[in-house]
Amino acid sequence: TRPEDRFERLVPPSQLLDLGIELMDWANAADDARQRVRDIAYRDGFIISLLSVWPLRRRSIAAMTVGNHVCLDPDGATLLLHPEDTKSKREESFRMPDYLLPHFRHYLGKVRPRFPGANRHDGLWTSIQSRPLSGTGLYRILHTRIPTRYGKQMSLHDVRRSAATFIATTVPELVGITPGVLQHSSPEVHQKHYNLARSFEASRRQIRAMSIIRDQLPPPRLQKRK
């Protein structure tokens, strides 16, 4: 068997962020839709937006609780991961970007409390089954929302690959941040995507060189039919 090339299915993080914000904006404006449908869309939109800028593993994002993983202060919000929440067994923290902060506060203050049973558990991402959203539920969000918008199937692992890939190919000078973005401690991750950036730059140079060569060639002569 041959490994599947998934590059074509990757949606750039910027487009995932757009999708998440679109879902939240729709949820706020769709007065003709049922409140539960709007709340689910808002939750899904925020999760997708968050993953676009902080591409966590499924176990890490599913483990988040309001009490132990959210730190609110007058200037913003910080999400915390404890050693038991990460594969690398080390603490991680993420400062909520200003453009997501109002959405996060709205989710915590208005949307989350409307989910059934939200007052009986501490899960940050709640479900309509009166319990925290499971890893399977997170998987379903991506497999429903992303194909509907972009026609591509992406898993949580693909979201992580997308983040690393588009750092390497669009801002290769920042490829060194990849292990931190993916919560990796191994330098192999940095080297893998550094090599990817170099290969993409090489292919771009080859395309440019071929274009120059083609421009210098005389136009082809058409042979007259006898």
Backbone as JSON, one array per atom type, in Angstrom:
{
  "sequence": "TRPEDRFERLVPPSQLLDLGIELMDWANAADDARQRVRDIAYRDGFIISLLSVWPLRRRSIAAMTVGNHVCLDPDGATLLLHPEDTKSKREESFRMPDYLLPHFRHYLGKVRPRFPGANRHDGLWTSIQSRPLSGTGLYRILHTRIPTRYGKQMSLHDVRRSAATFIATTVPELVGITPGVLQHSSPEVHQKHYNLARSFEASRRQIRAMSIIRDQLPPPRLQKRK",
  "N": [[0.83, -1.19, 0.0], [0.31, 2.34, -0.49], [1.17, 5.39, 1.17], [-1.36, 7.79, 1.9], [-1.65, 10.86, 0.21], [-2.32, 13.74, 1.75], [-2.24, 16.44, 1.34], [-3.78, 17.95, -0.45], [-6.24, 18.04, 0.76], [-6.05, 19.8, 2.82], [-7.18, 22.63, 4.47], [-6.28, 26.0, 4.63], [-5.18, 27.58, 7.71], [-6.1, 30.25, 7.97], [-8.46, 30.25, 6.5], [-9.94, 28.43, 7.95], [-10.28, 29.91, 10.27], [-11.86, 31.98, 9.24], [-14.15, 30.48, 8.61], [-14.99, 29.66, 11.19], [-15.62, 32.15, 12.39], [-17.62, 33.01, 10.67], [-19.64, 31.12, 11.24], [-20.21, 31.8, 13.91], [-21.08, 34.44, 13.59], [-23.34, 33.98, 12.01], [-24.91, 32.55, 13.83], [-25.49, 34.53, 15.68], [-27.06, 36.23, 14.19], [-29.16, 34.86, 12.98], [-32.22, 35.02, 13.36], [-34.46, 33.59, 12.69], [-33.93, 30.95, 13.09], [-33.88, 28.0, 15.18], [-33.11, 28.31, 18.65], [-31.41, 26.38, 19.82], [-30.11, 25.29, 17.6], [-28.7, 27.51, 16.76], [-27.03, 27.94, 18.97], [-25.46, 25.62, 18.95], [-24.15, 25.99, 16.51], [-22.71, 28.28, 17.14], [-21.02, 27.38, 19.19], [-19.58, 25.39, 17.75], [-18.39, 27.03, 15.83], [-16.72, 28.64, 17.37], [-14.93, 26.74, 18.42], [-13.69, 25.79, 16.06], [-12.49, 28.17, 15.21], [-10.7, 28.57, 17.34], [-9.05, 26.3, 17.08], [-7.85, 26.93, 14.69], [-5.91, 28.76, 15.33], [-4.67, 27.7, 17.52], [-3.75, 24.75, 17.31], [-4.71, 22.12, 18.78], [-4.27, 18.78, 20.16], [-6.78, 16.2, 20.13], [-7.38, 15.01, 22.65], [-6.44, 16.96, 24.37], [-7.97, 19.3, 23.93], [-10.49, 18.3, 24.47], [-10.32, 17.8, 27.16], [-10.59, 20.17, 28.52], [-11.79, 22.32, 31.08], [-14.01, 24.68, 32.67], [-13.32, 25.57, 35.21], [-10.63, 24.71, 35.74], [-9.08, 25.24, 33.51], [-9.47, 27.71, 32.35], [-8.58, 31.03, 32.59], [-9.62, 34.04, 33.49], [-9.19, 37.55, 33.21], [-9.12, 41.16, 33.82], [-8.12, 42.17, 31.4], [-8.28, 40.21, 29.48], [-8.2, 36.76, 28.44], [-6.84, 33.58, 29.33], [-6.02, 30.36, 28.25], [-5.32, 27.29, 29.77], [-3.2, 24.43, 29.82], [-2.56, 21.47, 31.54], [0.09, 19.28, 32.73], [-0.96, 16.65, 32.65], [-2.73, 16.84, 30.59], [-1.48, 16.92, 28.18], [0.45, 15.44, 25.53], [3.19, 15.66, 25.67], [3.56, 15.94, 28.34], [3.84, 18.39, 29.68], [3.27, 21.72, 30.88], [1.13, 24.02, 29.16], [0.17, 27.17, 27.78], [-2.17, 29.57, 26.52], [-2.79, 32.65, 25.23], [-5.73, 34.33, 24.68], [-6.49, 35.63, 21.53], [-7.15, 39.08, 20.67], [-9.15, 39.39, 18.74], [-10.7, 37.17, 19.05], [-11.53, 37.23, 21.64], [-14.0, 38.67, 22.44], [-15.88, 36.88, 21.36], [-15.32, 34.58, 22.82], [-15.96, 35.35, 25.45], [-18.67, 35.77, 25.07], [-19.52, 33.19, 24.46], [-18.95, 31.87, 26.92], [-20.56, 33.34, 28.71], [-23.18, 33.52, 27.66], [-23.88, 31.56, 25.64], [-22.91, 28.91, 26.37], [-24.27, 28.46, 28.94], [-26.88, 27.95, 28.06], [-26.97, 25.38, 27.07], [-28.27, 22.12, 27.67], [-28.0, 20.88, 30.97], [-25.63, 22.21, 31.51], [-25.04, 23.51, 33.83], [-24.44, 21.51, 35.54], [-22.05, 20.3, 35.14], [-18.5, 20.78, 34.54], [-17.28, 20.99, 32.12], [-15.69, 22.69, 29.47], [-16.48, 22.73, 26.79], [-19.6, 22.05, 25.95], [-22.34, 19.71, 25.44], [-25.42, 18.71, 23.77], [-26.29, 16.55, 25.11], [-26.28, 16.86, 27.81], [-23.76, 16.73, 28.97], [-20.12, 17.04, 28.99], [-18.58, 17.84, 25.81], [-17.43, 15.21, 23.86], [-14.37, 13.61, 22.64], [-15.06, 12.35, 20.29], [-17.26, 13.86, 19.57], [-16.0, 16.29, 18.96], [-14.55, 15.49, 16.73], [-16.67, 15.01, 14.96], [-17.68, 17.57, 14.57], [-15.73, 18.84, 12.96], [-15.85, 17.14, 10.73], [-18.31, 17.69, 9.79], [-18.71, 20.49, 9.5], [-16.5, 21.6, 8.0], [-16.41, 20.22, 5.42], [-18.93, 21.08, 4.47], [-18.55, 23.78, 4.01], [-16.1, 24.0, 2.56], [-15.8, 21.7, 1.08], [-13.99, 19.69, 1.74], [-12.63, 16.99, 3.59], [-11.51, 17.02, 6.84], [-9.57, 15.99, 9.59], [-8.85, 16.34, 13.15], [-6.13, 15.93, 13.32], [-5.4, 16.61, 10.74], [-5.89, 19.35, 10.84], [-3.83, 20.16, 12.5], [-1.65, 19.42, 10.9], [-2.12, 21.14, 8.8], [-1.65, 23.65, 9.99], [1.15, 23.51, 10.53], [2.13, 23.01, 7.96], [1.38, 25.27, 6.42], [2.67, 27.29, 7.75], [5.28, 26.59, 7.14], [5.32, 26.87, 4.36], [4.37, 29.42, 3.69], [5.4, 31.33, 5.47], [8.29, 30.73, 5.81], [10.46, 31.66, 7.26], [9.6, 31.66, 9.84], [9.42, 29.09, 10.63], [10.55, 27.87, 12.78], [8.84, 28.13, 14.95], [7.11, 26.07, 14.88], [7.25, 23.6, 16.52], [6.38, 24.65, 19.0], [3.82, 25.6, 18.36], [2.52, 23.21, 17.81], [2.75, 21.91, 20.19], [4.99, 20.24, 20.55], [7.95, 18.58, 21.64], [10.05, 17.47, 20.35], [12.85, 17.97, 18.2], [12.65, 16.97, 15.68], [10.24, 17.58, 14.49], [10.47, 20.3, 13.84], [12.57, 20.09, 11.96], [11.41, 18.5, 9.99], [9.36, 20.11, 8.88], [10.88, 22.29, 8.18], [12.41, 21.2, 6.14], [10.3, 20.75, 4.39], [9.54, 23.37, 3.77], [11.85, 24.18, 2.41], [11.77, 22.45, 0.21], [9.45, 23.31, -1.07], [10.19, 25.93, -1.72], [12.24, 25.35, -3.48], [10.79, 24.14, -5.54], [9.27, 26.33, -6.38], [11.29, 27.98, -7.37], [12.16, 26.41, -9.48], [9.91, 26.46, -11.13], [9.84, 29.21, -11.74], [12.28, 29.41, -13.12], [11.81, 27.75, -15.33], [9.8, 29.22, -16.54], [11.2, 31.51, -17.32], [13.0, 30.41, -19.16], [11.2, 29.47, -21.11], [10.13, 31.88, -21.98], [12.32, 32.91, -23.32], [12.67, 31.32, -25.48], [12.23, 30.97, -29.03], [9.1, 31.48, -30.75], [7.16, 28.58, -31.54], [7.32, 27.06, -34.79], [4.81, 26.5, -37.07], [4.22, 23.68, -39.0], [3.51, 23.51, -42.4], [0.83, 21.84, -43.9], [1.15, 19.35, -46.36]],
  "CA": [[0.0, 0.0, 0.0], [1.02, 3.62, -0.52], [0.58, 6.37, 2.08], [-2.24, 8.74, 1.24], [-1.2, 12.25, 0.2], [-3.45, 14.52, 2.25], [-2.01, 17.88, 1.2], [-4.88, 18.59, -1.19], [-7.43, 18.18, 1.6], [-5.79, 20.75, 3.89], [-7.69, 23.99, 4.38], [-5.36, 26.87, 5.38], [-5.7, 28.07, 9.0], [-6.83, 31.51, 7.82], [-9.82, 29.94, 6.03], [-10.65, 27.83, 9.08], [-10.67, 31.02, 11.13], [-13.0, 32.62, 8.57], [-15.32, 29.61, 8.78], [-15.45, 29.74, 12.56], [-16.25, 33.45, 12.64], [-18.87, 33.01, 9.9], [-20.63, 30.35, 11.99], [-20.63, 32.57, 15.08], [-21.87, 35.59, 13.11], [-24.65, 33.47, 11.6], [-25.65, 32.2, 15.04], [-25.96, 35.76, 16.31], [-27.98, 36.98, 13.32], [-30.23, 34.01, 12.42], [-33.38, 35.09, 14.27], [-35.51, 32.65, 12.29], [-33.49, 29.59, 13.4], [-34.09, 27.58, 16.56], [-32.02, 28.73, 19.53], [-30.46, 25.3, 20.0], [-29.31, 25.21, 16.38], [-27.79, 28.66, 16.78], [-26.03, 27.73, 20.01], [-24.53, 24.6, 18.46], [-23.32, 26.63, 15.47], [-21.78, 29.2, 17.79], [-20.0, 26.55, 19.83], [-18.73, 24.8, 16.71], [-17.62, 28.09, 15.2], [-15.62, 29.07, 18.23], [-13.94, 25.66, 18.49], [-12.93, 25.81, 14.8], [-11.65, 29.37, 15.25], [-9.62, 28.34, 18.28], [-8.13, 25.33, 16.51], [-7.11, 27.54, 13.59], [-4.77, 29.5, 15.87], [-4.04, 26.85, 18.53], [-4.18, 23.42, 16.84], [-4.5, 21.15, 19.86], [-4.7, 17.4, 20.01], [-8.16, 15.98, 20.55], [-7.45, 14.75, 24.09], [-6.16, 18.2, 25.1], [-9.1, 20.22, 23.86], [-11.65, 17.67, 25.11], [-10.11, 17.78, 28.62], [-10.7, 21.51, 29.1], [-12.9, 22.66, 31.96], [-14.09, 26.1, 32.98], [-12.66, 25.87, 36.47], [-9.21, 24.39, 35.79], [-8.34, 25.54, 32.29], [-9.77, 29.06, 31.88], [-8.17, 32.08, 33.51], [-10.11, 35.33, 33.03], [-8.69, 38.73, 33.91], [-9.74, 42.35, 33.23], [-7.6, 42.48, 30.07], [-8.45, 39.14, 28.52], [-8.38, 35.39, 28.91], [-5.77, 32.63, 29.04], [-6.36, 28.95, 28.37], [-4.22, 26.55, 30.37], [-3.13, 22.97, 29.74], [-1.72, 20.92, 32.6], [0.89, 18.16, 32.22], [-1.76, 15.45, 32.36], [-3.57, 17.1, 29.42], [-0.67, 16.99, 26.97], [1.26, 14.26, 25.21], [4.56, 15.92, 26.1], [3.54, 15.99, 29.8], [4.31, 19.68, 30.16], [2.23, 22.74, 30.88], [1.02, 24.92, 28.02], [-0.81, 28.24, 27.97], [-2.52, 30.24, 25.27], [-3.47, 33.91, 25.46], [-6.77, 34.49, 23.69], [-6.3, 36.82, 20.69], [-8.17, 40.12, 20.86], [-10.26, 39.22, 17.81], [-11.55, 36.07, 19.51], [-11.91, 37.44, 23.03], [-15.45, 38.91, 22.61], [-16.6, 35.64, 21.05], [-15.13, 33.66, 23.93], [-16.76, 35.84, 26.58], [-20.08, 35.54, 24.75], [-19.76, 31.76, 24.61], [-18.99, 31.53, 28.34], [-21.61, 34.02, 29.46], [-24.52, 33.41, 27.08], [-24.15, 30.35, 24.85], [-22.71, 27.69, 27.15], [-25.33, 28.2, 29.94], [-28.14, 27.51, 27.45], [-26.94, 23.96, 26.76], [-28.86, 21.34, 28.77], [-27.09, 20.3, 31.95], [-24.35, 22.93, 31.58], [-24.79, 23.9, 35.22], [-24.16, 20.32, 36.34], [-20.69, 19.81, 34.87], [-17.54, 21.87, 34.39], [-16.66, 20.94, 30.81], [-15.72, 23.96, 28.73], [-17.28, 22.51, 25.57], [-20.73, 21.23, 26.4], [-23.11, 19.09, 24.37], [-26.85, 18.67, 24.03], [-26.56, 15.35, 25.91], [-26.12, 17.24, 29.22], [-22.43, 16.35, 29.42], [-19.09, 17.67, 28.16], [-18.4, 17.34, 24.46], [-16.39, 14.18, 23.83], [-13.45, 13.67, 21.51], [-15.82, 11.97, 19.1], [-18.06, 15.03, 19.2], [-15.1, 17.24, 18.3], [-14.29, 14.91, 15.41], [-17.86, 15.18, 14.12], [-17.79, 18.99, 14.22], [-14.87, 19.1, 11.8], [-16.29, 16.35, 9.59], [-19.57, 18.24, 9.31], [-18.64, 21.91, 9.15], [-15.5, 21.93, 6.98], [-16.87, 19.82, 4.07], [-20.07, 21.9, 4.06], [-18.05, 25.08, 3.56], [-14.98, 23.93, 1.62], [-15.81, 20.47, 0.31], [-12.83, 18.87, 2.08], [-12.71, 16.29, 4.86], [-10.33, 17.21, 7.67], [-9.6, 15.53, 10.98], [-8.06, 17.2, 14.02], [-4.73, 15.79, 12.93], [-5.21, 17.41, 9.53], [-5.83, 20.75, 11.25], [-2.47, 20.35, 12.99], [-0.77, 19.37, 9.73], [-2.35, 22.37, 8.05], [-0.94, 24.74, 10.66], [2.58, 23.37, 10.31], [2.43, 23.08, 6.53], [1.25, 26.62, 5.88], [3.78, 28.07, 8.31], [6.48, 26.24, 6.38], [5.26, 27.27, 2.96], [4.03, 30.83, 3.5], [6.34, 32.15, 6.24], [9.33, 29.76, 6.19], [11.37, 32.23, 8.25], [9.03, 31.42, 11.16], [9.18, 27.66, 10.77], [11.04, 27.46, 14.09], [7.79, 28.15, 15.96], [6.23, 24.92, 14.67], [7.1, 22.72, 17.69], [5.56, 25.31, 20.01], [2.43, 25.64, 17.89], [1.97, 21.86, 17.87], [3.04, 21.35, 21.53], [5.97, 19.17, 20.4], [9.26, 18.83, 22.22], [11.07, 16.86, 19.51], [13.34, 18.82, 17.11], [12.35, 16.36, 14.39], [9.1, 18.29, 13.91], [11.01, 21.49, 13.2], [13.35, 19.71, 10.8], [10.5, 17.98, 8.97], [8.68, 21.19, 8.19], [11.92, 23.11, 7.57], [12.68, 20.56, 4.86], [9.15, 20.99, 3.53], [9.64, 24.74, 3.28], [12.92, 24.23, 1.42], [11.34, 21.78, -1.01], [8.5, 24.17, -1.75], [10.93, 27.04, -2.32], [12.94, 24.79, -4.63], [9.83, 23.95, -6.63], [8.93, 27.66, -6.89], [12.41, 28.44, -8.18], [12.16, 25.64, -10.72], [8.83, 26.99, -11.97], [10.27, 30.51, -12.25], [13.34, 29.18, -14.11], [11.19, 27.24, -16.54], [9.08, 30.33, -17.18], [12.19, 32.36, -17.99], [13.48, 29.68, -20.33], [10.14, 29.45, -22.12], [10.01, 33.23, -22.54], [13.47, 33.19, -24.18], [12.62, 30.48, -26.67], [11.44, 31.54, -30.14], [7.8, 30.82, -30.88], [7.21, 27.38, -32.38], [6.88, 27.23, -36.16], [3.82, 25.52, -37.49], [4.51, 23.09, -40.29], [2.41, 23.53, -43.36], [0.43, 20.53, -44.41], [1.33, 19.16, -47.81]],
  "C": [[0.87, 1.25, 0.0], [0.37, 4.58, 0.46], [-0.24, 7.39, 1.32], [-1.67, 10.15, 1.33], [-2.38, 13.13, 0.57], [-3.29, 16.01, 2.01], [-3.2, 18.57, 0.55], [-6.12, 18.78, -0.33], [-7.25, 19.25, 2.69], [-6.35, 22.12, 3.57], [-6.76, 24.88, 5.19], [-5.99, 27.37, 6.68], [-6.5, 29.36, 8.87], [-8.27, 31.27, 7.35], [-10.62, 29.24, 7.11], [-11.11, 28.91, 10.05], [-11.88, 31.75, 10.55], [-14.27, 31.8, 8.77], [-15.87, 29.71, 10.19], [-16.18, 31.04, 12.86], [-17.57, 33.57, 11.87], [-19.97, 32.27, 10.65], [-21.13, 31.14, 13.2], [-21.46, 33.79, 14.67], [-23.26, 35.14, 12.68], [-25.5, 33.17, 12.83], [-26.21, 33.44, 15.72], [-27.06, 36.45, 15.51], [-29.2, 36.18, 12.87], [-31.43, 33.97, 13.36], [-34.46, 34.08, 13.93], [-35.14, 31.2, 12.6], [-33.75, 29.28, 14.88], [-32.86, 27.94, 17.4], [-30.98, 27.63, 19.7], [-29.54, 25.17, 18.79], [-28.28, 26.33, 16.34], [-26.68, 28.46, 17.81], [-25.0, 26.69, 19.59], [-23.6, 25.19, 17.41], [-22.29, 27.56, 16.1], [-20.65, 28.43, 18.47], [-19.03, 25.98, 18.81], [-17.84, 25.86, 16.08], [-16.46, 28.53, 16.07], [-14.54, 28.0, 18.32], [-13.08, 25.65, 17.23], [-12.0, 27.02, 14.77], [-10.46, 29.16, 16.17], [-8.59, 27.38, 17.71], [-7.31, 25.92, 15.37], [-5.87, 28.28, 14.08], [-4.03, 28.72, 16.96], [-4.45, 25.41, 18.23], [-3.82, 22.31, 17.83], [-4.82, 19.73, 19.42], [-6.11, 17.24, 20.59], [-8.27, 15.78, 22.06], [-7.26, 16.04, 24.89], [-7.36, 19.13, 25.09], [-10.34, 19.62, 24.55], [-11.53, 17.71, 26.64], [-10.4, 19.12, 29.28], [-11.97, 21.67, 29.94], [-12.87, 24.16, 32.23], [-13.24, 26.43, 34.21], [-11.16, 25.71, 36.46], [-8.4, 24.85, 34.59], [-8.59, 26.94, 31.74], [-9.39, 30.06, 32.97], [-8.59, 33.42, 32.91], [-9.5, 36.45, 33.87], [-9.27, 39.96, 33.23], [-9.31, 42.64, 31.8], [-7.84, 41.38, 29.04], [-8.66, 37.79, 29.15], [-7.2, 34.54, 28.48], [-6.31, 31.22, 29.22], [-5.13, 28.19, 28.82], [-4.34, 25.06, 30.05], [-2.16, 22.5, 30.8], [-0.96, 19.7, 32.07], [0.06, 16.92, 31.86], [-2.64, 15.62, 31.12], [-2.8, 17.01, 28.11], [0.16, 15.73, 26.78], [2.69, 14.43, 25.71], [4.7, 16.0, 27.62], [4.16, 17.28, 30.34], [3.18, 20.69, 30.06], [2.29, 23.59, 29.62], [0.01, 26.01, 28.38], [-1.01, 28.98, 26.67], [-3.31, 31.5, 25.62], [-4.47, 34.14, 24.33], [-6.53, 35.75, 22.85], [-7.46, 37.81, 20.87], [-9.38, 39.9, 19.96], [-11.16, 38.05, 18.17], [-12.1, 36.3, 20.92], [-13.4, 37.75, 23.21], [-16.29, 37.67, 22.35], [-16.5, 34.66, 22.21], [-15.96, 34.07, 25.15], [-18.25, 35.6, 26.33], [-20.43, 34.06, 24.9], [-19.89, 31.38, 26.09], [-20.21, 32.1, 29.04], [-23.02, 33.77, 28.96], [-24.8, 32.05, 26.45], [-24.02, 29.09, 25.7], [-23.82, 27.45, 28.17], [-26.64, 27.72, 29.35], [-28.14, 26.03, 27.07], [-27.51, 23.17, 27.94], [-27.79, 20.75, 29.68], [-25.78, 21.03, 32.12], [-24.02, 23.35, 33.0], [-24.46, 22.72, 36.12], [-22.8, 19.69, 36.03], [-19.8, 21.01, 34.54], [-16.86, 21.86, 33.03], [-16.78, 22.25, 30.06], [-16.59, 23.84, 27.49], [-18.41, 21.56, 25.93], [-21.54, 20.74, 25.21], [-24.6, 19.11, 24.72], [-27.26, 17.43, 24.8], [-26.33, 15.6, 27.4], [-24.79, 16.78, 29.8], [-21.39, 17.05, 28.55], [-18.99, 17.03, 26.79], [-17.22, 16.36, 24.45], [-15.44, 14.4, 22.65], [-14.14, 13.29, 20.21], [-16.69, 13.12, 18.63], [-17.23, 16.08, 18.5], [-14.79, 16.78, 16.88], [-15.46, 15.17, 14.46], [-18.05, 16.64, 13.7], [-16.98, 19.29, 12.97], [-15.38, 18.38, 10.56], [-17.65, 16.82, 9.06], [-19.39, 19.65, 8.76], [-17.68, 22.21, 8.0], [-15.93, 21.46, 5.59], [-18.04, 20.67, 3.57], [-19.6, 23.21, 3.47], [-17.02, 24.95, 2.44], [-14.92, 22.65, 0.8], [-14.63, 19.55, 0.58], [-13.03, 18.24, 3.46], [-11.41, 16.5, 5.63], [-10.57, 16.68, 9.07], [-8.85, 16.55, 11.83], [-6.58, 17.11, 13.69], [-4.44, 16.59, 11.66], [-5.14, 18.9, 9.84], [-4.42, 21.07, 11.75], [-1.47, 20.33, 11.84], [-0.91, 20.64, 8.9], [-1.59, 23.53, 8.67], [0.55, 24.68, 10.37], [2.95, 23.56, 8.84], [2.39, 24.51, 6.02], [2.18, 27.61, 6.56], [5.02, 27.85, 7.45], [6.48, 26.81, 4.98], [4.96, 28.75, 2.73], [4.94, 31.77, 4.29], [7.48, 31.24, 6.72], [10.33, 30.32, 7.2], [10.88, 32.02, 9.68], [8.83, 29.93, 11.44], [9.66, 27.14, 12.13], [9.98, 27.45, 15.17], [6.91, 26.91, 15.9], [6.13, 24.0, 15.88], [6.25, 23.34, 18.78], [4.1, 25.34, 19.63], [1.77, 24.28, 18.06], [2.19, 21.18, 19.23], [3.97, 20.14, 21.42], [7.26, 19.56, 21.1], [10.39, 18.3, 21.33], [11.53, 17.81, 18.42], [13.05, 18.24, 15.74], [11.18, 17.06, 13.71], [9.57, 19.53, 13.18], [11.73, 21.13, 11.91], [12.46, 19.24, 9.66], [9.87, 19.12, 8.18], [9.66, 22.21, 7.62], [12.26, 22.53, 6.2], [11.53, 20.77, 3.88], [9.2, 22.38, 2.94], [10.71, 24.84, 2.2], [12.49, 23.57, 0.12], [10.34, 22.62, -1.79], [9.2, 25.35, -2.41], [11.69, 26.56, -3.55], [12.0, 24.62, -5.82], [9.42, 25.29, -7.23], [10.04, 28.18, -7.8], [12.46, 27.7, -9.52], [11.09, 26.16, -11.67], [9.22, 28.33, -12.57], [11.33, 30.35, -13.33], [12.75, 28.67, -15.42], [10.43, 28.33, -17.28], [10.04, 31.24, -17.94], [12.7, 31.7, -19.25], [12.45, 29.7, -21.44], [9.99, 30.81, -22.77], [11.14, 33.55, -23.52], [13.46, 32.37, -25.46], [11.83, 31.17, -27.78], [10.11, 30.81, -30.24], [7.88, 29.62, -31.81], [6.67, 27.68, -33.78], [5.91, 26.1, -36.52], [4.18, 25.01, -38.87], [3.29, 23.11, -41.17], [2.1, 22.11, -43.83], [0.64, 20.48, -45.91], [0.04, 18.66, -48.44]]
}
